[in-house]
């Protein structure tokens, strides 16, 4: 992620004395994302990733760290946390909780084809299935309560037309309940830059720090809204069906999920429109931070509002 909290080579070398992963060779800041500070950490034993958490508190982090360990144990390709000599994953560094995880091979595919989307559907379903036995619990910190409270903070920065669209969607979502839909541990941020492909195969899924317990279908909608999106905010139906079909082969969808697909696509677009609006208009100081364009998810949401959602279903 962006470098909000600098770490010097001397500080990192001292920190590594508490691990069994070799001595420092290189520490390089990663320019991507907007939530945490990440560095590529190269030691004499290999390459890792150092994360300093800018918002999450120490007591909140075990859910995410233990989820990654749980998924890795079940064969899901994701970063595995590295324990220090005291057998703990977390430690403070420059006033921030931090951890070291394994560095996965591969690169993000930013122009995916249907074959990539099919693999994403498969790995997402596998994560959802493996997550059913994870006993950690974390409510979604950016669910309906969050976007309802946050939207008014960004209205002053928006055009009148955009405010009207956002207010209408917040009201629309408030009228829906999903008590009968399957829930579990979800990634909640499975965008293209959070999946690495090693050639034509998935090398791993990264950045679990928005993970939470929520509707599985919501996680699918978040994923479709990024992996299958076109430049104008529309959804490529072939890519969407490829992703959904591969997912369905691992965890079959229920009828109730099909009935709520359109609402869920809109909810996923709303969540990221509001968060990008907030990050764009109220950014935090950063060495490398580049907030993303909020207008993208405004376009995605408008397309979902105007379409028949069955055209994006199996």
C-alpha positions as CSV (number, residue, x, y, z in Angstrom):
1,X,0.0,0.0,0.0
2,X,1.1,3.7,0.1
3,X,3.9,4.7,2.5
4,X,2.3,6.7,5.3
5,X,4.8,5.6,8.0
6,X,8.5,5.5,6.9
7,X,10.7,2.7,8.1
8,X,14.5,3.1,7.9
9,X,16.9,0.3,7.0
10,X,18.4,0.5,10.5
11,X,15.0,0.1,12.1
12,X,14.2,-2.9,9.9
13,X,17.5,-4.6,10.6
14,X,16.9,-4.3,14.3
15,X,13.4,-5.7,13.9
16,X,14.7,-8.7,12.0
17,X,16.8,-9.8,15.0
18,X,13.5,-11.1,16.5
19,X,12.9,-13.4,13.5
20,X,14.5,-16.4,11.9
21,X,14.3,-15.2,8.3
22,X,17.8,-13.8,7.7
23,X,19.3,-10.3,7.7
24,X,18.2,-7.3,5.7
25,X,19.1,-6.9,2.1
26,X,16.6,-4.3,0.8
27,X,13.5,-2.5,2.0
28,X,11.3,-1.0,-0.8
29,X,8.0,0.9,-0.4
30,X,5.1,-0.3,-2.4
31,X,3.0,2.3,-4.3
32,X,-0.5,0.8,-4.4
33,X,-3.7,1.2,-2.4
34,X,-4.7,3.7,0.2
35,X,-5.1,2.0,3.6
36,X,-1.8,0.7,5.0
37,X,1.9,1.1,4.6
38,X,3.5,-1.8,2.8
39,X,7.2,-2.6,1.9
40,X,8.8,-5.4,0.0
41,X,11.3,-6.8,2.5
42,X,14.2,-8.8,1.0
43,X,16.4,-10.7,3.4
44,X,19.2,-13.2,3.0
45,X,16.6,-15.9,3.2
46,X,14.1,-14.6,0.6
47,X,11.4,-12.0,-0.1
48,X,8.6,-11.0,2.3
49,X,6.1,-8.2,2.8
50,X,6.1,-5.8,5.8
51,X,2.8,-4.2,6.6
52,X,2.2,-1.3,9.0
53,X,-1.4,-0.8,9.9
54,X,-2.5,2.8,9.7
55,X,-6.1,2.5,10.9
56,X,-6.5,-0.9,12.4
57,X,-5.6,-1.3,16.1
58,X,-3.6,-4.1,17.5
59,X,-6.6,-5.8,19.1
60,X,-8.5,-5.8,15.8
61,X,-5.7,-7.5,13.8
62,X,-5.9,-11.1,14.9
63,X,-9.0,-11.6,12.8
64,X,-7.2,-10.8,9.6
65,X,-3.9,-12.5,10.4
66,X,-5.4,-15.7,11.7
67,X,-7.8,-15.8,8.7
68,X,-4.8,-15.8,6.3
69,X,-3.2,-18.5,8.3
70,X,-6.4,-20.5,8.3
71,X,-6.9,-20.2,4.5
72,X,-3.2,-21.0,3.8
73,X,-3.6,-24.2,5.9
74,X,-6.5,-25.2,3.7
75,X,-4.6,-24.8,0.5
76,X,-5.7,-21.3,-0.5
77,X,-2.8,-19.3,-2.1
78,X,-2.5,-16.3,0.2
79,X,0.2,-14.6,2.3
80,X,1.2,-16.7,5.3
81,X,2.1,-14.7,8.5
82,X,5.6,-15.1,9.9
83,X,5.9,-15.6,13.6
84,X,8.8,-14.0,15.5
85,X,11.0,-15.9,18.1
86,X,8.2,-15.3,20.7
87,X,5.7,-17.0,18.4
88,X,3.7,-13.9,17.8
89,X,2.7,-12.4,14.4
90,X,2.3,-8.8,15.5
91,X,4.6,-6.2,16.9
92,X,4.8,-2.4,17.1
93,X,7.0,-0.5,14.7
94,X,7.2,3.3,14.6
95,X,4.0,3.5,16.6
96,X,2.1,1.2,14.3
97,X,1.1,-2.4,14.7
98,X,3.0,-4.4,12.0
99,X,3.5,-7.9,10.6
100,X,5.6,-9.8,8.1
101,X,4.1,-12.2,5.7
102,X,5.4,-14.4,2.8
103,X,5.6,-12.7,-0.6
104,X,3.8,-14.5,-3.3
105,X,4.9,-14.8,-6.9
106,X,3.2,-13.2,-9.8
107,X,1.8,-9.9,-11.1
108,X,-1.6,-8.3,-11.2
109,X,-3.5,-8.7,-14.4
110,X,-5.2,-5.4,-15.0
111,X,-6.9,-6.3,-18.4
112,X,-8.3,-9.7,-17.5
113,X,-10.0,-12.0,-20.0
114,X,-12.8,-14.5,-19.3
115,X,-10.3,-17.2,-18.5
116,X,-8.9,-15.0,-15.7
117,X,-12.4,-14.3,-14.4
118,X,-13.2,-18.0,-14.3
119,X,-10.1,-18.6,-12.1
120,X,-11.1,-15.8,-9.8
121,X,-14.6,-17.3,-9.4
122,X,-13.0,-20.6,-8.5
123,X,-10.6,-19.2,-5.9
124,X,-13.3,-17.0,-4.4
125,X,-15.6,-19.9,-3.9
126,X,-12.7,-21.9,-2.4
127,X,-12.0,-19.1,0.1
128,X,-15.6,-19.0,1.1
129,X,-15.8,-22.8,1.6
130,X,-12.6,-22.8,3.6
131,X,-13.8,-19.8,5.6
132,X,-16.8,-21.7,6.9
133,X,-14.6,-23.4,9.5
134,X,-12.9,-20.2,10.6
135,X,-14.1,-19.2,14.0
136,X,-13.0,-15.6,14.0
137,X,-15.7,-12.9,13.9
138,X,-15.6,-9.4,12.5
139,X,-18.5,-7.2,11.5
140,X,-18.2,-5.4,8.2
141,X,-16.7,-2.0,9.1
142,X,-17.8,-0.6,5.8
143,X,-21.3,-1.9,5.6
144,X,-24.7,-0.1,5.5
145,X,-24.2,1.7,8.8
146,X,-20.8,3.1,7.6
147,X,-22.0,4.3,4.2
148,X,-25.1,5.8,5.7
149,X,-23.0,7.8,8.1
150,X,-20.2,8.7,5.7
151,X,-22.3,9.8,2.7
152,X,-23.4,13.1,4.2
153,X,-19.7,14.0,4.8
154,X,-19.0,14.0,1.1
155,X,-22.1,15.7,-0.2
156,X,-20.6,19.2,0.0
157,X,-17.9,18.1,-2.5
158,X,-20.4,16.7,-5.0
159,X,-22.6,18.0,-7.8
160,X,-26.4,18.3,-7.1
161,X,-27.1,15.5,-9.5
162,X,-24.5,13.1,-7.9
163,X,-25.8,13.9,-4.4
164,X,-29.3,13.0,-5.6
165,X,-28.1,9.6,-7.0
166,X,-26.1,8.8,-3.8
167,X,-29.0,9.7,-1.5
168,X,-31.4,7.6,-3.5
169,X,-29.2,4.6,-3.4
170,X,-28.6,4.8,0.3
171,X,-32.4,4.9,0.8
172,X,-32.8,2.0,-1.7
173,X,-30.4,-0.2,0.2
174,X,-31.9,0.6,3.5
175,X,-35.1,-1.0,2.4
176,X,-33.5,-4.4,1.9
177,X,-32.7,-7.2,4.3
178,X,-30.8,-10.4,3.6
179,X,-31.4,-12.6,6.6
180,X,-31.8,-15.8,4.4
181,X,-28.6,-15.4,2.4
182,X,-25.4,-17.4,3.3
183,X,-22.8,-15.6,5.3
184,X,-19.2,-16.2,6.3
185,X,-15.7,-14.8,6.2
186,X,-15.3,-12.7,3.0
187,X,-12.3,-10.9,1.4
188,X,-14.4,-7.8,0.7
189,X,-11.8,-6.2,-1.6
190,X,-10.9,-8.8,-4.2
191,X,-10.0,-6.3,-6.9
192,X,-7.6,-7.0,-9.8
193,X,-4.6,-5.5,-7.9
194,X,-5.2,-7.9,-5.0
195,X,-4.7,-11.1,-7.1
196,X,-1.3,-12.2,-8.5
197,X,-1.1,-14.3,-11.6
198,X,2.0,-16.4,-12.1
199,X,1.7,-16.9,-15.9
200,X,-1.8,-18.1,-16.6
201,X,-2.4,-19.4,-13.1
202,X,-3.3,-17.6,-9.9
203,X,-0.2,-17.2,-7.8
204,X,-2.1,-15.9,-4.8
205,X,-4.7,-13.6,-3.2
206,X,-3.4,-10.6,-1.2
207,X,-4.6,-7.8,1.0
208,X,-7.1,-9.3,3.5
209,X,-7.4,-6.2,5.6
210,X,-10.9,-5.4,4.7
211,X,-12.0,-9.0,5.4
212,X,-15.0,-9.5,7.6
213,X,-18.1,-11.6,8.2
214,X,-20.8,-10.7,5.8
215,X,-22.9,-12.1,2.9
216,X,-21.0,-14.3,0.5
217,X,-23.0,-12.9,-2.4
218,X,-21.8,-9.4,-1.5
219,X,-18.2,-10.6,-1.9
220,X,-19.1,-12.0,-5.3
221,X,-20.7,-8.7,-6.3
222,X,-17.6,-6.7,-5.3
223,X,-15.4,-9.1,-7.3
224,X,-17.6,-8.9,-10.5
225,X,-17.8,-5.1,-10.2
226,X,-14.0,-5.0,-10.7
227,X,-12.9,-8.0,-12.7
228,X,-15.7,-7.8,-15.2
229,X,-16.1,-4.0,-15.6
230,X,-15.7,-2.1,-18.8
231,X,-14.1,1.3,-19.2
232,X,-17.5,3.0,-19.2
233,X,-18.6,1.3,-16.0
234,X,-20.7,-1.4,-17.6
235,X,-20.2,-5.1,-16.9
236,X,-19.0,-7.5,-19.6
237,X,-21.6,-10.3,-19.4
238,X,-19.3,-13.0,-20.8
239,X,-16.7,-12.3,-18.1
240,X,-19.4,-12.1,-15.4
241,X,-20.9,-15.5,-16.4
242,X,-17.5,-17.1,-16.5
243,X,-16.7,-15.9,-13.0
244,X,-20.2,-16.9,-11.7
245,X,-20.1,-20.4,-13.3
246,X,-16.7,-21.3,-11.9
247,X,-17.9,-20.1,-8.4
248,X,-21.1,-22.0,-8.7
249,X,-19.2,-25.2,-9.5
250,X,-17.5,-25.0,-6.1
251,X,-20.3,-23.4,-4.0
252,X,-23.7,-23.6,-5.7
253,X,-25.7,-20.5,-5.4
254,X,-29.1,-20.6,-3.7
255,X,-32.3,-19.3,-5.3
256,X,-32.5,-16.5,-2.8
257,X,-29.0,-15.3,-4.0
258,X,-30.2,-15.2,-7.6
259,X,-33.2,-13.1,-6.5
260,X,-31.0,-10.6,-4.8
261,X,-28.2,-10.3,-7.3
262,X,-29.2,-6.9,-8.7
263,X,-29.5,-5.3,-5.2
264,X,-26.1,-6.8,-4.2
265,X,-24.3,-5.5,-7.3
266,X,-25.6,-2.0,-6.4
267,X,-24.6,-2.4,-2.8
268,X,-21.1,-3.3,-3.8
269,X,-20.8,-0.3,-6.1
270,X,-22.2,2.0,-3.5
271,X,-19.7,0.9,-0.9
272,X,-16.7,1.7,-3.1
273,X,-18.2,4.9,-4.5
274,X,-18.6,6.3,-1.0
275,X,-15.1,5.1,0.2
276,X,-13.4,6.6,-2.9
277,X,-15.3,9.9,-2.5
278,X,-14.1,10.1,1.1
279,X,-10.5,9.2,0.3
280,X,-10.4,11.6,-2.6
281,X,-11.9,14.6,-0.8
282,X,-10.5,13.9,2.7
283,X,-7.1,12.3,2.0
284,X,-4.5,11.6,4.7
285,X,-0.9,12.9,4.4
286,X,1.3,10.3,2.6
287,X,4.6,10.0,0.9
288,X,3.2,8.1,-2.1
289,X,-0.6,8.2,-1.8
290,X,-2.7,8.5,-4.9
291,X,-6.5,8.4,-4.2
292,X,-8.5,6.6,-6.9
293,X,-11.2,8.3,-9.0
294,X,-14.6,8.1,-7.3
295,X,-16.5,8.8,-10.5
296,X,-15.7,5.3,-11.7
297,X,-18.1,3.6,-9.2
298,X,-20.7,6.3,-9.8
299,X,-20.8,5.1,-13.4
300,X,-20.9,1.4,-12.3
301,X,-23.8,2.1,-9.9
302,X,-25.8,4.0,-12.6
303,X,-25.3,1.1,-15.0
304,X,-26.6,-1.4,-12.4
305,X,-29.6,0.8,-11.6
306,X,-30.6,0.9,-15.3
307,X,-30.2,-2.8,-16.2
308,X,-32.0,-6.0,-15.8
309,X,-29.7,-7.9,-13.3
310,X,-30.7,-11.3,-14.8
311,X,-28.6,-10.4,-17.8
312,X,-25.5,-10.8,-15.6
313,X,-26.6,-14.0,-13.9
314,X,-25.9,-17.6,-14.9
